């Protein structure tokens, strides 16, 4: 009886590993184009969409003050609105990055009216370079200065799946 149980556990484990490998393989080999990256700041989720369908989702970390639109440099907020992922950055202070074209003309106008600097260099990026902290633990907290953070493995996947010029919609 014990041998049958062990055999059953081994078979189930192998089946689960195969299912996970196939799902990862299907994402990597899929024939789709990501046409929108959507960020839900309130849920701390980022979704990759193709023709309106969610293809992939990630748990994200934001700045320490995530609620509301970024108004000025140093407010630790991630901008809200429609932007573009305009270029990929390999030589970053964080493990790889994807630049968001913030500030746009409206952001600059609003900051000028308030007499403040809008800030900039808002990115989707991985973990801090040379960090020894567990990325899954780090991702439980909002720790950026207004950027959107993923684990390094997720960052690799994002940069493979999403092209420069893709729209990003960020909302609370």
C-alpha positions in Angstrom: 0.0 0.0 0.0 2.8 2.4 0.8 4.5 1.7 -2.5 1.3 2.6 -4.4 1.0 5.8 -2.5 4.6 6.8 -3.2 4.2 5.9 -6.8 1.0 8.0 -7.0 2.7 11.0 -5.4 5.7 10.7 -7.8 3.3 10.5 -10.8 1.3 13.5 -9.6 4.4 15.5 -9.0 5.8 14.7 -12.4 2.4 15.6 -14.0 2.3 19.0 -12.2 5.9 19.8 -13.2 5.0 18.9 -16.8 1.9 21.1 -16.7 3.9 24.1 -15.4 6.6 23.6 -18.0 4.1 23.4 -20.8 2.3 26.6 -19.6 5.7 28.5 -19.5 6.6 27.0 -22.9 3.2 28.1 -24.4 3.8 31.6 -23.2 7.3 31.7 -24.6 6.2 30.1 -27.9 2.9 31.8 -28.3 2.0 33.7 -31.4 0.6 36.9 -30.0 1.6 40.5 -29.7 1.3 42.4 -26.5 -0.5 45.6 -27.5 -1.2 47.0 -24.0 0.4 46.9 -20.6 -2.1 47.7 -17.9 -1.2 48.6 -14.4 -3.7 48.5 -11.5 -1.9 50.3 -8.7 -4.6 49.6 -6.1 -4.3 45.8 -6.7 -0.5 46.0 -7.2 -0.9 44.1 -10.5 0.4 44.5 -14.0 -1.3 42.8 -16.9 0.0 42.1 -20.4 -2.8 42.2 -22.9 -3.1 41.0 -26.5 -6.3 42.1 -28.4 -8.0 42.8 -25.1 -7.2 39.4 -23.5 -4.9 39.1 -20.5 -1.9 37.0 -21.5 0.2 37.4 -18.3 0.0 39.1 -15.0 2.6 40.1 -12.4 2.6 41.2 -8.8 4.3 44.6 -8.7 5.9 46.9 -6.1 5.5 50.7 -6.4 6.6 53.8 -4.6 6.1 54.3 -0.9 3.2 56.7 -1.6 1.4 54.9 -4.4 -2.1 56.4 -4.3 -2.7 59.3 -6.7 -1.0 60.6 -9.8 2.7 61.7 -9.8 2.8 65.4 -9.4 6.5 66.2 -8.7 9.9 64.7 -8.3 10.3 63.0 -5.0 6.6 62.4 -4.2 7.2 58.6 -4.5 4.2 58.1 -6.8 3.8 56.3 -10.0 2.1 58.4 -12.7 -1.4 57.6 -13.7 -2.7 57.8 -17.3 -1.8 56.7 -20.7 1.9 56.5 -21.6 4.3 54.6 -23.9 7.0 52.1 -23.1 9.6 53.9 -25.3 12.9 52.2 -24.8 14.6 49.2 -23.0 17.6 49.9 -20.8 20.1 47.2 -20.1 22.6 49.3 -18.1 20.4 50.4 -15.2 21.0 50.8 -11.5 18.4 48.1 -11.3 18.3 44.8 -13.1 17.2 45.8 -16.6 14.5 48.4 -17.2 11.8 49.6 -19.6 11.3 53.4 -19.7 7.9 55.0 -19.5 7.6 58.3 -21.4 6.7 60.3 -18.3 6.4 63.3 -18.1 4.2 64.0 -21.1 3.3 67.6 -22.1 0.3 67.6 -19.7 2.4 66.5 -16.8 4.9 69.2 -17.5 2.2 71.8 -17.8 0.6 70.8 -14.5 4.0 70.8 -12.7 4.8 74.2 -14.1 1.5 75.6 -12.9 2.4 74.3 -9.4 5.9 75.6 -9.6 7.5 72.2 -9.1 9.6 69.8 -11.2 7.6 66.8 -12.5 10.4 64.3 -12.1 11.2 61.7 -14.6 13.1 58.5 -15.3 10.0 56.4 -14.4 10.6 52.8 -15.4 9.5 49.3 -15.0 12.6 47.6 -13.6 13.9 44.6 -11.7 15.5 44.4 -8.3 18.4 46.6 -7.2 21.7 45.5 -8.7 23.8 43.4 -6.3 20.9 43.0 -3.9 21.0 39.8 -1.8 17.5 40.1 -0.5 14.9 37.5 -1.5 13.0 39.1 -4.4 9.7 37.5 -3.5 10.0 39.0 -0.1 11.0 42.4 -1.4 8.0 42.5 -3.8 5.7 42.4 -0.8 6.5 46.0 0.0 6.3 49.3 -2.0 10.0 50.3 -2.2 10.6 52.2 -5.4 10.8 56.0 -5.8 7.7 55.9 -8.2 8.8 53.2 -10.6 7.1 49.8 -11.1 9.2 46.8 -9.9 9.2 43.2 -10.8 11.5 40.3 -9.9 14.5 39.9 -12.3 13.1 36.7 -13.8 9.8 38.6 -14.5 11.7 41.5 -16.0 13.5 39.2 -18.4 10.1 37.8 -19.5 8.6 41.2 -19.8 11.4 42.5 -22.0 11.1 39.4 -24.2 7.3 39.7 -24.6 6.8 43.5 -24.9 8.2 45.7 -27.7 9.3 49.3 -27.4 6.4 51.5 -28.5 3.8 49.5 -26.6 1.1 51.5 -24.8 0.9 51.4 -21.0 -2.2 52.4 -19.0 -1.6 53.1 -15.3 -4.6 53.6 -13.0 -5.6 53.4 -9.4 
